[in-house]
Amino acid sequence: MFDNKVIAITGAGSGIGRALALNLAGRGAVLALADKDADGLAETKRLLGNRAASITALDVTDTAALNAWVAGAVTDFGKLDGIINNAGLSVVAPFADCPEADFDRVMNVNFSAVVAGCRAALPHVRGAAAKDGIGWIVNISSVFGMMGYPTQSAYNASKYAVRGLTEAMALELAVTDPNVSVIRVHPGGIKTNVAKNSKQIALLPGQDPNTDFAAEFEKNAPTTPEQAAETIITGMAKRSTRVLIGPDARFIDWMVRLFPVSYFKVIGSFLGRRK
């Protein structure tokens, strides 16, 4: 299914993005990869060996650069069959203590850049799908796009927004372009650098400021990037509209359905038992 398919991936310099690149390349895909981390991106390219791939260092919030990257992929490879909007970041702060610039940066990277990626890629993906019968728009949300979490208001807002955008696009394109598969992805805890690289600004009263939140996250993250990538690609092959990654994502999905008001008490106690 993926042989000679041209797929663009943001955030490909590490984590899920790199794992997606390696997995898809192994299935014969041609890749256009982007990341702000030029060194990480170069390492992904090295790991790909002689497989067909281009790399572009860019900040996804630079819409002109993002548009040029997508257009360049089409020029280089002749088409674009799909895009995976994967780049993301987080900050740790209650809403009242989160500086506007930090909140806006999370929204711009996690949501506005996804919008820009969809806009840039969609005309090309539509054309490829009309010709070949399949195309993909894959947007990475989070379990935090399914539940609220204290000190993550910016991340929550961005990932709920990605969820809403992707759900609406899926419904629309099912009517206008049924060969375009629009997928929202909700990863649970994945062993990536997102938590390690998150900016800790402030905590709630009673939280220990000496807590190593990255280490705590790592301890509670049950899924590897490679497992996450395999789950996403399986969802692409099945033309799913929603992909949950990891047992924690499936658990949270059920809890927010069964306990729409009090789910956090249940989930919080569950996470506490796993430490």
N, C-alpha and C positions, 0 to 999 in steps of 0.2 A: 504493500500500500504506500509506503513512504519512499520507495526507490525513485530517485531523480526529482522528488518534490523539493521545492525551494522554500525554506522556512526561516524566518527571521526571529531572533531571540534576543530580548534585552536582559541585562543582568547576567550575561553569560561568562563572566570572569570568575565565578565561584558558585558553590552551593547547587541549588536546583537548576539554575541556568546552565552551568557547566555539565551537570549530569544529563540534562536534556540534550545538549549538543552531542555528547559522546554516544548516548543511546540512539539518537536519530541518525547520526552519521553511520553507526553500525548497521542501520537498516537501509542505508543507501541514500539518505537525504542530502541535499545540498544546503549549506547553511550560511546565513548572513548574521554575524554575531556582533553585539554591541555591549559595552560596559564602560562606566566611568573609570574603572581601575585598569589602566593600560597594561600593567604587569600581569594581573590576573588573566586578562584577556589573551595576552601572549602565551601564557602557560596553557590555557585551554587550547589554543591553536597548536601548540607543541604536542599536546596529548592526542590531538586529532591526527597527527602524522600527515600523510599525503591525501587525506580525504578532502573533498571539495568544500572550502569554507573561506569566507572573507571576514576580517575583523575590523571594527571601527570603534575607536575610543571616543565616547561622547557622554555628555550629561543629558539624560532623557528630558530634563526640563527645558533644554534648548530646542524649541520646536523646529526651528529652521534646520538645525543639525540632524534632528530625528527624521524630518521629511527628506533631507538629502540622503540619509542612510538608506531609507526605504527605496527611494528612487534609484540609488546606486545599485542596490541589490537586483532590481529589475533590469537595469542596464547590464550588469555583470552576467546575470544568469538567464535573462530572457523572460522571466516571469516571477511571480510570487504566489505560492500556494497557501501560505499561512504565516501568521505572526503569533508569537507567544509573548505577551506583555508581562514580564516577570520581575523587572527591577523594583526594589522597594527598600524602605528604611523605617526606623521607628525612633521615637524619643520616649523617655520615661518621665512623666510629670502629670499631676492632677491638672485638670483644665484650668483652674484658677491660677495655677503657678506656671503655666506653659507660655513662654513668650510668643507673641504673634508670629515673629519670623520663623521660629522653630515649628509651630503648628502649620504655618503655610508651606514650609519646606516639605513636610511629610505629605500634605495634600497634593502638592505639585508633583512630587516624585511618584507617589502611589496611585494617584487618581488622574490628575490633569495630563500626565504623560501617557497614561493608558488611553485616555480619550484621543490624544494626539496620534498615538500609534494606530488606533483603530481607524481614525480618519485617513491617515496616510496609506494604510495597507488595504482598506476595504475595496476600493475600486479595482485594484490588481487581483485581490483574492476572488472577487466576484467574477472577473474575467477568466481566471484559471479554473474556477469551479464550473463555470458554464461550459468550458471546453472539455475538461477532464472528469467532471462529475463529483469532485470533492475539493473543498478548501476549508481552512480553519482560522477562526479568531479565538484565541485562548487567553483569558485574562485571569491572573492570579489574585484571588481575594485572600481569605484567611478564615480560620474559625472565629477570629475577631470581627469578621463580617457577618457572623451569626449570633454573637453574644457580646454584651458590654463587659469591659474589664477595667478596674480602677487603675489609674495612672497611664491609661492607653487611649485617652479620648481622641487624640489626633489620628492614631493608627486605626482605631475603631471607625472614626468618621470616614477615613479614606477607603477602608476595606468594605464597609457597608455601601459606599458609593460605587465601588467597582462591581459589587454584587448587583445593585440596582441597574446600573448601566448594561451589564452583560445579560441580565434576565430580559430587559426590554429589547435589546438587540436580537436575542435569540428568538423572541416572539415575532419581531418584525421580519427578520430574514427568513423565518420559516414560511412566510407568505410570499415574499418577493424573490428570495434566492435560496430555495430549500437545499441546494447542494453545498451551501456554506454552513459548516458546523460551528456554532458559537457556544463556547464552553466556559463556565465559571468554575474555578478551582478553589477549594477550601482546604489548605493544608493545616494539619494540627502542628504539634511540636516537631520541627525538623532540625536535625543537627547541622545548622548552617551558622554563618557569622552575623546574622541579623541581630540577635540579642547581644552578642559580644560587641558589635559596632554601634549599638544604640546609645544615644546621648542621654545620660541620667541627669535630669535637671532638678527634680524635687520628688519627695515621697509624701505619702499620707501620714498624719500623726500616728505614732505607734509602730511604724515600720522601721526596722533596724537599718540605719544608713551604711553600716558596714557589710551588709549582705551582698554577696557576689551574685547578682541577679543573672549574669551570663552563665555562671556555674550551676545555679539552680535550674535555669531553663534547660541546660544541657542534660542534667540529671533526669528531667521530666520529659525530654524529647525522645519519643520511641521510634522515630522513623529516620532513615538515612536519606540524603539527597538522591541516591541511586534508586531507592525504593519509591521515593516520591516521583521521580522522572518516569519510572516504569508505569506507575499508576496513571499519570497524566497521559502518557502515550497510548496506553490501553483505552483510556477514555476517548482519545482522538480517533483511534481505530474503530471504536464502537459508535462514534458520533453522539456521544453523551452530551447532555446539556449541563450537567452538574457532576463534579468529581470531588469526593471526599478523600482525604489522604490521612491514613493512620487510624488506629483504634480510638485515639482520643477525639478525633474529628467526628467519628461515628457516634461516640458516646455523647459528645456535646450536641450533636444534631438531635438526638433523641431527647436529651434533657430540656432543650429550649422548646421542643414541641410539647412535652408532657407537663413542664412546669414553666410556662411563659412568664410568670411573675417572679417566682422564687428560685429559678434555675441556678443562680450564682451560689446560693447556699449549698446546694447539692454538689455542684462542680467544684467549689472551693474545698469542701471537705474531702472530696475524692482526690484532688491534687495533693492535699495535705497528707493523705495516707500513703501516697506514692513516694514521698521524699525519703 
